[in-house]
Amino acid sequence: MKILHICSGFSDQRIYNQLISSLSLLGIEQIVYIPARAKNQVGKNRNESLTNVKYVYSLILKPVHRIFFRIKIRTVYKDLTKNIDGATISKVHAHFLFSDGAVALKLKRSRGIPYIVAVRNTDINIFYKYMVHLRKVGTEILNEAERIIFITPSYRSLLLEKYIPKRMHERLIKKMVIIPNGVEPFWLNNPPQKINRRDDSLRILYVGDFSRNKNLLLLMNCIERLNKEGFDCNLTLVGGGRNSEEKVIKKVTRQSPKYFKIVNHINNREGLRKIYDKHDIFVMISLKETFGVVYVEAMSQGLPIIYTRGQGIDGYFVEGSVGYSTDPKNIEEINSKIRKVKENLNRMSNEVISDSRKFNWTRISNQYLEVYSTEN
């Protein structure tokens, strides 16, 4: 079996190569094709130690391709077929429905190579939502895929409810599979030796970028309100960058420094693990989120989580077992959920560690192997 991965986001996140590395351990031969926009993306995130994986980076994407989707797909398809021998490929794994799936569809129609396709945040919240003229393309890709992978149950529901005609539901549902992202083995192999919880101030943690999508200014307003209501808590923000950084820093330094602390990006996992160990609860109320592996990292270290309803990790857990989902725009609800976690902190702190173990790459790569091996 030889799998061709088409992954336009490969250079942006390590998560894709974690899957590919795990599949490599199962003996699966793989080719990873990465269309790149910038020189610094070429070679990024590859695992040089894998002998049965070939990486093909192609610096072919230009600004015009952001506007003209069909030109982009033709460009990528032409380059891919020039550089990769399709005759040796058993199956294509397209990691994004539109950007990668459209190329996979052309390969199937021209060369008869079957494909599976994943549906992610940008597919739902950008392409389907705003690019109405491309919805037909998305539906064609779904219709001809052997399997449709959802990283989170919430996106499966959203796609069916808002964008897929009901007459197609029965056919597509049979092909749909929910497979989460995994967490790096480090986190599962290093659970906390002892969970240190205090009865006074609740220590809340966020880890990630400071983009508007992460909704940090509203979260900070939540913390301020809780403290004004007599609920003692503080928030540590680990990370930085992106389009809300300036406002977040200004709010911390000028308005409420006693409630907040900023810690710059921590690139080593041991350092980050020590940060988790000093906190009680992890909160990330993104407006949009494909999965959010950082939730699982926090869980592995004994931190209950508060997460966005209908996004990311929502749907994997019974409400109240490892934390709570919430409306990311409703301060009253968010604060109510923070209070609930505080009430159940000791029970949840132990349950989250156990539940984090289902997100190990060995288990997940075996799920993909089963999908690759199944034919319609």
Secondary structure as UniProt FT lines:
FT   STRAND          2..6
FT   TURN            8..12
FT   HELIX           15..25
FT   TURN            26..27
FT   STRAND          29..36
FT   HELIX           39..41
FT   TURN            42..45
FT   TURN            48..49
FT   TURN            51..52
FT   STRAND          53..59
FT   HELIX           63..66
FT   HELIX           69..83
FT   HELIX           86..88
FT   STRAND          91..94
FT   TURN            97..100
FT   HELIX           101..111
FT   STRAND          115..119
FT   HELIX           121..122
FT   HELIX           123..128
FT   HELIX           129..130
FT   HELIX           132..134
FT   HELIX           135..144
FT   STRAND          147..150
FT   HELIX           153..162
FT   HELIX           166..168
FT   HELIX           169..173
FT   TURN            174..175
FT   STRAND          176..178
FT   HELIX           185..189
FT   STRAND          202..209
FT   HELIX           212..214
FT   HELIX           216..228
FT   TURN            229..230
FT   STRAND          233..240
FT   TURN            243..244
FT   HELIX           245..250
FT   HELIX           251..255
FT   TURN            257..259
FT   STRAND          260..263
FT   HELIX           269..277
FT   STRAND          281..283
FT   HELIX           293..300
FT   TURN            301..302
FT   STRAND          305..308
FT   TURN            309..310
FT   TURN            312..315
FT   TURN            319..321
FT   STRAND          323..326
FT   TURN            328..329
FT   HELIX           331..343
FT   HELIX           345..356
FT   HELIX           357..359
FT   HELIX           361..373
//
